[in-house]
Amino acid sequence: MPLVHVSATSDIDAGRYLVKIGGCNDCHTPGYVEQVMMTGKAMPESDWLQGGDVGFSGPWGVSYPANLRLSIQNMDEEQFIELARAGQGRPPMPWPSLQAMSDKDLKAIYAYIKSLGPKGVAAPAALSPGVAPDRPHIAFVPQMPARTKS
């Protein structure tokens, strides 16, 4: 199946659209879920993609959403595409979704993030399995339903 791509008036507009529909802000923008998804209030675009210090814990340890605005500043477009294609980061990052994108769409995401400019601080370093986080985290641990007695 040939790869398709988003069509927009510019690469930056296409990248903005892909960031929105891809759910990138859900993890990579601090406070996005609380402000936008739970209250319906807009989050200024100038605050997007600054990473976060709420971790995601599971069998892989604890991962933190990267500050994409800082991460991308030291990458060229080709390095960004290589990173997306390699998909070697920790969960819950949806690497298969990035790997399924066309190079044109990945270039658009790169152009959009780059256009935002650097802002914020780097996310905390990931923790190995068994190392307890010292900050809030969301546990990705299956929960068994309570059994009822008949």
Phi, psi and chi 1 to 4 in degrees:
 res  aa     phi    psi   chi1   chi2   chi3   chi4
   1 MET       -  126.6  177.9  166.1   78.0      -
   2 PRO   -69.7  146.7   21.4  -27.7      -      -
   3 LEU   -75.3  134.3  -69.2  176.0      -      -
   4 VAL  -101.1  171.6  -64.5      -      -      -
   5 HIS  -144.8  161.1   61.1   85.6      -      -
   6 VAL   -77.0  138.4  168.6      -      -      -
   7 SER  -108.5  130.1  179.3      -      -      -
   8 ALA  -149.1  173.6      -      -      -      -
   9 THR   -66.9  -21.9   56.3      -      -      -
  10 SER  -154.7  164.1   70.8      -      -      -
  11 ASP   -61.5  -37.5  -77.7  -12.0      -      -
  12 ILE   -64.3  -43.1  -69.4  172.4      -      -
  13 ASP   -64.5  -40.3  -71.9  -21.4      -      -
  14 ALA   -63.5  -43.4      -      -      -      -
  15 GLY   -63.2  -42.1      -      -      -      -
  16 ARG   -58.5  -46.5  179.3 -176.1  -63.3  109.6
  17 TYR   -61.0  -46.1  173.5   75.3      -      -
  18 LEU   -64.8  -38.4  -71.0  163.4      -      -
  19 VAL   -62.0  -42.3  162.6      -      -      -
  20 LYS   -64.8  -52.9  -76.6 -178.4 -176.2  179.8
  21 ILE   -76.2  -21.3   66.9  162.7      -      -
  22 GLY   -79.6   -7.2      -      -      -      -
  23 GLY    73.7   19.8      -      -      -      -
  24 CYS   -58.2  -38.4  -56.8      -      -      -
  25 ASN   -66.2  -27.3  -76.7  -48.9      -      -
  26 ASP   -52.0  -39.9  -62.6   -2.0      -      -
  27 CYS  -108.1  -37.6  -63.8      -      -      -
  28 HIS   -87.6   -0.6  -69.4  -81.7      -      -
  29 THR  -119.9  112.0  -61.4      -      -      -
  30 PRO   -57.1  131.0  -20.3   30.5      -      -
  31 GLY    79.5    0.6      -      -      -      -
  32 TYR   -61.3  -47.8 -172.8   84.6      -      -
  33 VAL   -61.0  -47.2  170.0      -      -      -
  34 GLU   -63.8  -44.8  -63.7   85.3  -10.5      -
  35 GLN   -80.2  -48.1 -177.6  168.0  -33.2      -
  36 VAL   -88.2  -51.5  176.4      -      -      -
  37 MET   -75.8  -32.4  -63.4  175.3   74.1      -
  38 MET   -94.5  -28.9  -65.5  177.9   70.9      -
  39 THR  -114.5  -15.1   68.7      -      -      -
  40 GLY    80.2    3.6      -      -      -      -
  41 LYS   -79.2  143.4  -65.4  178.8 -177.0  172.5
  42 ALA   -70.8  147.5      -      -      -      -
  43 MET  -106.4  125.0  170.1   77.2   63.8      -
  44 PRO   -56.8  134.4  -18.5   28.1      -      -
  45 GLU   -58.3  -28.1 -167.4  171.5   -3.7      -
  46 SER   -65.2  -14.8   61.4      -      -      -
  47 ASP   -99.0   -2.9  -68.7  -19.8      -      -
  48 TRP   -69.5  150.0  -70.9   10.9      -      -
  49 LEU    62.1   36.3  -53.0  178.0      -      -
  50 GLN   -95.3   11.8  -66.5 -174.8   60.8      -
  51 GLY    78.9 -169.2      -      -      -      -
  52 GLY  -164.8  161.6      -      -      -      -
  53 ASP  -111.5   12.7   63.3   -4.2      -      -
  54 VAL   -91.5  119.9  174.7      -      -      -
  55 GLY   -89.1  170.2      -      -      -      -
  56 PHE  -122.7  115.4  -63.0   93.6      -      -
  57 SER  -108.1  146.7   62.1      -      -      -
  58 GLY  -171.7 -164.1      -      -      -      -
  59 PRO   -59.3  -19.9  -18.9   26.8      -      -
  60 TRP   -82.2   -7.4   61.0   86.4      -      -
  61 GLY   108.9 -137.2      -      -      -      -
  62 VAL  -129.1  127.2 -177.8      -      -      -
  63 SER  -113.8  152.4   53.6      -      -      -
  64 TYR  -124.3  140.6  -64.3   92.2      -      -
  65 PRO   -68.1  125.5    5.0   -3.8      -      -
  66 ALA   -64.9  150.6      -      -      -      -
  67 ASN   -78.5   97.5 -179.6  -29.3      -      -
  68 LEU   -64.5  -30.2  -61.2  178.0      -      -
  69 ARG   -67.4  -33.2  -66.7  168.6   67.6  159.5
  70 LEU   -83.1  -41.9  -65.5 -180.0      -      -
  71 SER   -58.7  -42.7  -60.6      -      -      -
  72 ILE   -76.7  -19.1 -152.4  166.3      -      -
  73 GLN   -63.2  -27.6  -65.3  -53.7  -48.2      -
  74 ASN  -101.4   14.2  -63.4  -38.8      -      -
  75 MET  -118.6  145.9  -87.5 -176.6 -135.6      -
  76 ASP   -93.7  173.8   62.6   26.0      -      -
  77 GLU   -57.1  -43.0 -173.6  179.3   75.9      -
  78 GLU   -63.4  -41.2 -175.3  176.7  -48.5      -
  79 GLN   -64.5  -38.5  -69.6  169.9  -42.7      -
  80 PHE   -63.0  -43.9  178.3   74.6      -      -
  81 ILE   -64.8  -41.6  -69.1  172.0      -      -
  82 GLU   -60.8  -42.6  -73.5  174.9   12.6      -
  83 LEU   -61.1  -46.2  175.9   72.7      -      -
  84 ALA   -63.3  -41.6      -      -      -      -
  85 ARG   -68.4  -36.1  -65.8  -80.9  176.0 -114.5
  86 ALA   -68.5  -39.8      -      -      -      -
  87 GLY    53.2   47.6      -      -      -      -
  88 GLN  -103.8   12.9  -63.8  176.7  -17.9      -
  89 GLY   -81.0  175.6      -      -      -      -
  90 ARG   -84.1  157.6  -64.1  179.3 -175.1 -149.1
  91 PRO   -62.2  161.0  -21.5   32.3      -      -
  92 PRO   -90.8   17.7   34.3  -35.3      -      -
  93 MET   -55.2  126.0 -179.6   62.9 -167.0      -
  94 PRO   -81.7   68.7   30.7  -34.9      -      -
  95 TRP   -54.8  -39.4  -68.5  106.6      -      -
  96 PRO   -58.9  -30.7  -27.3   36.7      -      -
  97 SER   -66.9  -43.0  -63.7      -      -      -
  98 LEU   -66.0  -40.8  -74.2  178.5      -      -
  99 GLN   -64.9  -25.6  -68.3  169.2  -35.1      -
 100 ALA   -81.5  -12.4      -      -      -      -
 101 MET   -77.0  152.5  -71.2 -176.3  179.1      -
 102 SER   -72.7  158.4   67.2      -      -      -
 103 ASP   -59.2  -36.2  -78.0   -3.1      -      -
 104 LYS   -61.9  -41.9 -172.6  166.6 -176.1  168.3
 105 ASP   -68.7  -40.6  -76.4  -12.8      -      -
 106 LEU   -62.9  -38.7  -69.7  172.1      -      -
 107 LYS   -64.0  -36.3  -71.8  176.2 -177.9 -178.5
 108 ALA   -66.9  -42.6      -      -      -      -
 109 ILE   -61.7  -44.4  -69.3  171.1      -      -
 110 TYR   -57.3  -49.0  173.5   84.1      -      -
 111 ALA   -60.5  -41.1      -      -      -      -
 112 TYR   -65.1  -51.1  172.9   67.9      -      -
 113 ILE   -61.1  -42.7  -62.8  170.3      -      -
 114 LYS   -60.3  -37.0 -169.5   85.6  168.3  178.0
 115 SER   -66.9  -23.7   77.5      -      -      -
 116 LEU   -70.6  -26.6  -67.7  172.1      -      -
 117 GLY    79.7  161.9      -      -      -      -
 118 PRO   -69.8  142.0   22.3  -28.0      -      -
 119 LYS  -164.6  144.6 -174.9  175.6  179.9 -176.9
 120 GLY    91.7 -164.4      -      -      -      -
 121 VAL  -123.2  160.5  -62.0      -      -      -
 122 ALA   -65.9  148.4      -      -      -      -
 123 ALA   -70.8  157.5      -      -      -      -
 124 PRO   -60.2  155.9  -20.6   31.4      -      -
 125 ALA   -69.8  146.8      -      -      -      -
 126 ALA   -62.8  152.8      -      -      -      -
 127 LEU  -110.6  143.6  -57.9  174.9      -      -
 128 SER   -71.9  159.7  -61.5      -      -      -
 129 PRO   -54.7  137.7  -26.3   34.9      -      -
 130 GLY    90.5  -13.1      -      -      -      -
 131 VAL   -89.8  122.5  177.1      -      -      -
 132 ALA   -76.8  132.5      -      -      -      -
 133 PRO   -72.4  151.2   23.9  -29.2      -      -
 134 ASP  -104.7   18.2   62.7   -6.6      -      -
 135 ARG  -147.0  172.5   59.8 -168.2   76.9 -133.5
 136 PRO   -58.9  147.3  -19.9   29.6      -      -
 137 HIS  -152.4  157.5   62.0  102.4      -      -
 138 ILE  -106.4  122.3  -61.7  165.3      -      -
 139 ALA   -86.5  126.0      -      -      -      -
 140 PHE   -98.6   76.2  -82.3   73.0      -      -
 141 VAL  -127.2  123.3  178.7      -      -      -
 142 PRO   -59.4  138.8  -19.6   29.3      -      -
 143 GLN  -107.8  132.3  -58.0  -64.9  -52.3      -
 144 MET   -87.3  136.6  -64.0  -58.5  -65.1      -
 145 PRO   -66.6  148.6   20.8  -26.7      -      -
 146 ALA   -67.7  137.7      -      -      -      -
 147 ARG   -86.1  136.4  -66.7 -168.1  174.9 -168.9
 148 THR   -98.2  145.5   56.5      -      -      -
 149 LYS   -88.3  136.2  -65.0 -177.8 -178.5  178.8
 150 SER   -94.7      -  -23.3      -      -      -
